[in-house]
Amino acid sequence: MLEKALKKSSEVGTLPDIAASLRSYETSRKLRVAIIHGMTRMAAIMAST
């Protein structure tokens, strides 16, 4: 994410928006974590029944 922000800022000639890059990363990470936790929970339920 930060690499994209740096590349884009160098092309446009502005400062990189690091805060927006981190927010984007946080949002995508939350989704990945939720999916993995859900799959793990389903696997645990299937293994216990």
PyMOL commands that set and color helices and strands:
alter all, ss='L'
color gray80, all
select helices_A, chain A and resi 2-12+18-48
alter helices_A, ss='H'
color red, helices_A
deselect
rebuild
show_as cartoon
